[in-house]
Amino acid sequence: MTRHILSRYIISRTALFIAIVILAIGGLLLVMGFADEVSRRASDRYSPWNAFVYKALGMPAEIYMFVGPMVMLGTLIAVGGMGKNNELVIIQLVSRSAKGLVFRLILPGLLLLPVVFAIGEWLAPQLAVDADVYRAEKRRWGLPTLEGEWYRDGHWVINTEFVGPDQTIKGLTLFELDNNELARAIYAQSATPNNGDWQLKDVRVTEFLSDQVSYRQSPDMTWTPDNFDADLLKILALDTNKLTLGQLFTQVNFSYQQDLQQGDLSLQFWSRFWFPLEYIGMLFLALAFSLGSFRQRTLGDTAFRATALAIAAQLLIDTAGSLALVIGLMPWLATFLPHGIFVGLTAWQLKTRL
């Protein structure tokens, strides 16, 4: 019974401080971003309220960029505070082992991990896209489009002259290959998505037969691709930073199908995929700084040094992944190594404090 009460106390206290840190830093980012947005873009069409809504919709994505150091700071303050009040002595006695103590102290952060990961990799990107659409509508800007792009989908080579925000294509050229030989060329003035297919308008078809070339025209035609549907085209039109993890995987998979192995795209996917490792390392870092004597140092000084180290480590992890990719490592390994090394170093540092 005592253990359950103690666990609830640790969870509620740590969660409270994590929430305070996120709200405080998030609020500061919102105020600064709002002031910048109003000073640069406010007009008769785009009011301060519109600027506030735009920044509020994009705030989860901004917070997620540094949520690891934020959770680390909240955990450090909570555990450090319990240490100064000698509450850690009781927790250690109840835990009976160093591993049990560590588990109890990082449990609140671990419970938040699925929520943080889901918001950051699913909800936040969608809200960021909604924010861009909202601002574009208020300012009467154009939405993201594609122009003059080339794709390959199975035995089709595809060229789009212009893709609108509603995934309607103006000027679509299709080249059908048969054993790497050009078998047919199709040009359509426009193409609209229709349940996975494409409805082509004002079509000209050129067929390359063994002994002749034939031409024909048609007012409309239905084209069924292997993977090139409206949902994929919408993903391709977005900035990769505003894609959910699932959408980013779809784009990476499509690039491999085209034999265009874009290392930077794969690197971004795997870096986001390994985020839980970085998050756990941040929790270890918080305990490494908070488990110790505060007689010769203040909690504020410790929090400052730990936060600076956490931000530096986050930037170093991203840089190390890019460097590992340059020297020839696979994207998944290039991103896993710096994340794994960070977790290992913080776990070793924590072990020296126990």
RAPE-V852143 format. One line per field, one symbol per residue. phi: phi as a letter, one per 30 degrees, with the letter a starting at -180 (. if undefined). A space follows every 50 residues. Layout:
phi = ???
//
This chain:
phi = .ddddddddddddddddddddddddddddddddddddddcbdaddbdedd dddddddddeddddebdddddeddddddddddddcidddddddddiaddd dddddceeddddedddddddcbdeddddddddddddddchcddebbbhcc bbbicccbbcdacddcidcciccbcccbhicdcabbbbdabbdahjcbcc bhcbccccddbabcbabbdaacccddbdcddddddddcdddccddddddd ddddddddicddddddddddddddeedddddddddddddcdldcdcbcdd dddddddddddddddddddddddddddjddedddcdeddddddddddddd ddcd
//
